[in-house]
């Protein structure tokens, strides 16, 4: 699994669902939790599924126009910009695909 997308909050979960769809269309193995679990539970699920990266989207992050990308091997994370007005997440998808395929 290339990336596990974590959605925290109702709006963020909707956004995460759309992002997962776009990432899959771009050729990445992408998954997300659909049960509304806590961040800790979703991180455990990502680890159990062998995700290389986790993309965290919360309602607070949406308001700031960013997401958090965490490398599950190095445990390093960085904030990446997200254009919330962009319905298809093209810019964010391209950025994530480039980071993951490095």
C-alpha positions, 0 to 999 in steps of 0.5 A: 500500500503506497498511501493511507489517507486519514480523515478527521472530521466530517468534511475532512472525511469527504475530502479524504474520500475524493483524494483516495479516488484521485490517488488510485486513478494516478496509479497509487495503492491508496486506502482510507478508514470508512468507520470514523475511527480515531487518529491513533486507530487509523494510524495503527490500521495504516501500519498494519496494512503496510502503508509507506505513507499516511496523509492526514486531513483534519477539519483544522488542516482544511481551514489552513489549506494543508495536509500532513504527509507522514513517512511511515518508515522514517516517521518524518512528516511535513505539511503540504499545501492543498487548494481546497477550491480545487474540486479534483485535488489535481495539484495535491494528487500530483504533489503526493504522487511525486513525493511517493515515487521519489 
